[in-house]
Amino acid sequence: MLDHDTSDRLASYADVLASELPGAWTSTHYPAEDKDDLAGLAERIWDLDLVAQALAEHPLRQAAVLTRDDGAQLVLLDRHDHRGGFLIAAVAPGELPDEAYRGVSEPNGITLADDPFAGAGMVAGDLLGRYDAALAQARLNATEDVSPSQADRLVLTWQPDGSLAAAPVGESAAAILLDNGFVRDDTTGIYRLSGDDTLVQARAVQAIGPLLNAHGISAAIQHPSGRIAPSSAPPAVPPPVTRSGAVRTR
């Protein structure tokens, strides 16, 4: 079992760190009991250096996630080298496709001293700048795979991960997409519908057609290559998607 003193120490450090970082941040502690959350978090840690090596030797048993008001996230981890302090790393956005990360340098994590006030200065002076630059590049890459819509025509673009994406989106269309499972990335303005459950995705695509038509908006599904299937409403069932199973490079 994880020592409660160790758990409280990490959570307390994270709370102070969040209050000292530039911008508005909140902190959420994930104890050892939150196994599913910790497993999902480990998959999204954006590091191929210090933190990746630490996780290879010591699987994630607790963590604290610091979340900025724009959705950016950092993860605070225990060190296991008896030197005190903590490790901190960037968390890759879960809504971006794998291809968005290609060619983007990982904003590898850093070690922090025991003092959270000094730690906040280290994060602000080093990790945050590299993280924000990597985020901006990944989000720009994501927009390049989305065909533009027009005021009276919504274009849904197939993504390599099986999701559908649309941008820009007017107010009426945006409300319809959000009501039917699409999620908006506040930074890029892209609306995405996950392809994890193709049946749910198909039903959502089927539902939005008549709703868009009622607002005088036609719809089409397009591949990034430019091949488009125009229609007054999206097809009832999206075509099957072949998943490569490639590992995301961060």
C-alpha positions as CSV (number, residue, x, y, z in Angstrom):
1,M,0.0,0.0,0.0
2,L,1.1,3.6,-0.7
3,D,2.2,5.5,2.4
4,H,-0.4,8.1,3.4
5,D,2.3,10.6,4.3
6,T,3.8,10.3,0.9
7,S,0.4,10.7,-0.8
8,D,-0.5,13.7,1.3
9,R,3.0,15.2,0.6
10,L,2.5,15.0,-3.2
11,A,-1.1,16.3,-3.1
12,S,-0.1,19.3,-0.8
13,Y,2.9,20.1,-3.0
14,A,0.7,20.1,-6.1
15,D,-1.8,22.4,-4.5
16,V,0.8,25.0,-3.7
17,L,2.5,24.6,-7.1
18,A,-0.8,25.2,-8.9
19,S,-1.3,28.4,-6.9
20,E,2.1,29.7,-7.8
21,L,2.2,29.0,-11.5
22,P,1.4,31.8,-14.0
23,G,-2.2,31.7,-15.1
24,A,-5.1,30.0,-13.4
25,W,-4.4,26.3,-12.4
26,T,-6.2,23.7,-10.4
27,S,-4.8,20.5,-8.9
28,T,-6.4,17.0,-8.8
29,H,-4.8,14.2,-6.9
30,Y,-5.1,10.6,-8.1
31,P,-4.3,8.0,-5.4
32,A,-3.3,4.4,-5.9
33,E,-7.0,3.3,-5.9
34,D,-7.7,5.2,-9.1
35,K,-6.0,2.6,-11.2
36,D,-7.9,3.3,-14.4
37,D,-7.3,7.0,-14.3
38,L,-3.6,6.5,-13.6
39,A,-3.3,4.0,-16.5
40,G,-4.9,6.5,-18.9
41,L,-2.8,9.3,-17.6
42,A,0.4,7.3,-18.0
43,E,-0.4,6.8,-21.7
44,R,-0.6,10.6,-22.2
45,I,2.6,11.7,-20.5
46,W,4.5,13.7,-23.1
47,D,8.0,12.7,-22.4
48,L,10.7,10.4,-23.9
49,D,13.5,11.2,-21.5
50,L,13.7,11.5,-17.7
51,V,10.0,10.8,-16.8
52,A,9.7,8.0,-19.4
53,Q,12.7,6.3,-17.9
54,A,11.3,6.7,-14.3
55,L,7.9,5.3,-15.4
56,A,9.6,2.3,-17.0
57,E,11.3,1.5,-13.7
58,H,8.4,2.5,-11.4
59,P,4.9,2.2,-12.7
60,L,2.6,5.1,-11.8
61,R,1.0,4.5,-8.4
62,Q,-0.1,8.0,-7.7
63,A,0.0,11.4,-9.4
64,A,-1.4,14.9,-9.2
65,V,-2.6,16.6,-12.4
66,L,-2.4,20.4,-12.7
67,T,-4.9,21.8,-15.2
68,R,-4.8,25.3,-16.6
69,D,-8.0,27.1,-17.5
70,D,-7.3,26.6,-21.2
71,G,-7.0,22.8,-20.8
72,A,-3.2,22.4,-20.7
73,Q,-2.1,19.9,-18.1
74,L,1.0,18.9,-16.2
75,V,1.5,15.8,-14.1
76,L,3.4,15.7,-10.8
77,L,5.1,12.4,-9.9
78,D,7.1,10.9,-7.1
79,R,10.8,10.5,-7.5
80,H,12.3,7.1,-6.6
81,D,16.0,8.0,-6.4
82,H,16.0,9.1,-2.7
83,R,17.0,12.7,-3.7
84,G,13.8,14.3,-2.6
85,G,11.6,16.5,-4.7
86,F,9.4,15.4,-7.5
87,L,9.2,14.9,-11.3
88,I,6.9,17.0,-13.4
89,A,5.9,16.5,-17.1
90,A,3.5,17.7,-19.7
91,V,0.3,15.8,-20.6
92,A,-0.6,15.5,-24.2
93,P,-4.1,16.5,-25.1
94,G,-6.3,13.5,-25.6
95,E,-8.5,15.1,-28.3
96,L,-5.7,15.5,-30.9
97,P,-5.1,12.7,-33.4
98,D,-1.8,10.8,-33.4
99,E,-0.7,12.5,-36.6
100,A,-0.8,15.9,-34.9
101,Y,2.3,15.0,-32.9
102,R,4.5,14.0,-35.8
103,G,7.5,16.2,-36.1
104,V,6.8,17.9,-32.7
105,S,9.6,17.7,-30.1
106,E,8.5,16.3,-26.8
107,P,8.5,18.9,-24.0
108,N,10.3,16.5,-21.7
109,G,9.8,16.8,-18.0
110,I,12.1,18.1,-15.3
111,T,12.9,17.4,-11.6
112,L,11.7,19.8,-8.9
113,A,13.1,20.7,-5.6
114,D,11.2,20.0,-2.3
115,D,10.3,23.7,-2.1
116,P,7.1,24.2,-4.3
117,F,7.7,27.9,-4.6
118,A,11.1,27.3,-6.1
119,G,9.5,24.5,-8.1
120,A,7.0,26.9,-9.6
121,G,9.8,29.1,-10.8
122,M,11.5,26.1,-12.5
123,V,8.3,25.1,-14.2
124,A,7.5,28.6,-15.4
125,G,11.1,29.3,-16.5
126,D,11.6,26.0,-18.4
127,L,8.9,23.4,-18.9
128,L,5.9,25.7,-19.6
129,G,7.6,27.5,-22.5
130,R,8.5,24.3,-24.2
131,Y,5.1,22.8,-23.5
132,D,3.2,25.8,-24.9
133,A,5.3,25.7,-28.0
134,A,4.8,22.0,-28.6
135,L,1.0,22.4,-27.9
136,A,0.8,25.2,-30.5
137,Q,2.6,23.1,-33.1
138,A,0.5,20.0,-32.5
139,R,-2.8,21.9,-32.6
140,L,-1.7,23.6,-35.9
141,N,-0.9,20.2,-37.3
142,A,-4.3,19.1,-36.3
143,T,-6.0,21.9,-38.2
144,E,-4.2,21.0,-41.4
145,D,-6.1,17.7,-41.5
146,V,-9.6,19.4,-41.3
147,S,-11.3,20.6,-44.5
148,P,-12.9,24.0,-44.0
149,S,-16.7,24.4,-43.7
150,Q,-18.7,27.3,-45.0
151,A,-21.7,29.1,-43.4
152,D,-24.2,27.0,-45.3
153,R,-22.2,23.8,-45.6
154,L,-20.7,21.7,-42.9
155,V,-17.8,19.5,-43.9
156,L,-16.9,16.5,-41.7
157,T,-13.4,15.3,-42.3
158,W,-12.3,11.8,-41.5
159,Q,-9.3,11.6,-39.3
160,P,-6.7,8.7,-39.3
161,D,-7.8,7.7,-35.8
162,G,-11.4,7.2,-37.0
163,S,-12.8,10.4,-35.6
164,L,-14.6,13.1,-37.5
165,A,-13.7,16.7,-37.4
166,A,-15.2,20.0,-38.5
167,A,-14.1,23.7,-38.5
168,P,-15.0,26.5,-38.7
169,V,-18.5,26.0,-37.3
170,G,-21.3,28.6,-37.0
171,E,-23.3,29.0,-33.9
172,S,-26.3,26.9,-35.0
173,A,-24.2,24.0,-36.3
174,A,-22.0,24.2,-33.2
175,A,-25.0,23.6,-30.9
176,I,-26.1,20.7,-33.0
177,L,-22.7,19.1,-33.0
178,L,-22.3,19.5,-29.2
179,D,-25.7,18.0,-28.6
180,N,-24.7,14.9,-30.6
181,G,-21.4,14.0,-29.0
182,F,-18.9,16.3,-30.7
183,V,-16.3,17.9,-28.4
184,R,-14.8,21.4,-29.1
185,D,-11.1,22.1,-28.8
186,D,-11.1,25.7,-27.3
187,T,-7.7,26.5,-28.8
188,T,-8.2,25.4,-32.4
189,G,-12.0,25.7,-32.6
190,I,-12.2,22.1,-34.1
191,Y,-15.2,20.0,-33.2
192,R,-14.4,16.2,-33.0
193,L,-16.6,13.1,-32.8
194,S,-14.7,10.1,-31.5
195,G,-14.6,6.9,-33.5
196,D,-14.0,4.7,-30.5
197,D,-17.6,3.4,-30.8
198,T,-18.5,3.3,-34.4
199,L,-22.2,2.5,-33.7
200,V,-22.5,5.6,-31.5
201,Q,-20.7,7.6,-34.1
202,A,-23.0,6.4,-36.9
203,R,-26.1,7.3,-34.9
204,A,-24.7,10.8,-34.2
205,V,-23.9,11.4,-37.8
206,Q,-27.3,10.2,-38.8
207,A,-29.0,12.5,-36.3
208,I,-27.3,15.7,-37.2
209,G,-28.3,15.7,-40.9
210,P,-32.0,16.6,-40.5
211,L,-31.1,19.1,-37.7
212,L,-28.6,20.9,-40.0
213,N,-31.1,20.9,-42.9
214,A,-33.6,22.6,-40.7
215,H,-31.2,25.5,-40.4
216,G,-30.4,25.6,-44.1
217,I,-27.0,23.9,-43.7
218,S,-26.0,21.1,-46.0
219,A,-23.4,18.5,-44.9
220,A,-20.7,16.4,-46.5
221,I,-18.0,13.9,-45.4
222,Q,-14.6,14.4,-46.8
223,H,-11.2,12.7,-46.5
224,P,-8.1,14.9,-45.9
225,S,-7.0,14.1,-49.5
226,G,-9.9,16.2,-50.8
227,R,-12.2,13.3,-51.9
228,I,-15.7,14.4,-50.9
229,A,-19.1,12.8,-50.7
230,P,-21.6,15.7,-51.0
231,S,-25.1,15.3,-49.7
232,S,-27.9,17.2,-48.1
233,A,-27.2,15.1,-45.0
234,P,-24.3,12.9,-43.9
235,P,-24.7,9.2,-44.6
236,A,-26.6,7.2,-42.1
237,V,-23.6,4.9,-41.4
238,P,-20.0,6.1,-41.7
239,P,-17.8,4.0,-43.9
240,P,-15.5,1.5,-42.0
241,V,-12.2,2.9,-40.8
242,T,-9.0,0.9,-40.9
243,R,-7.0,1.4,-37.8
244,S,-3.2,1.1,-38.1
245,G,-2.6,0.5,-34.4
246,A,0.5,2.8,-34.6
247,V,1.8,4.1,-31.4
248,R,1.6,7.8,-30.9
249,T,5.0,9.5,-30.9
250,R,5.4,12.3,-28.5
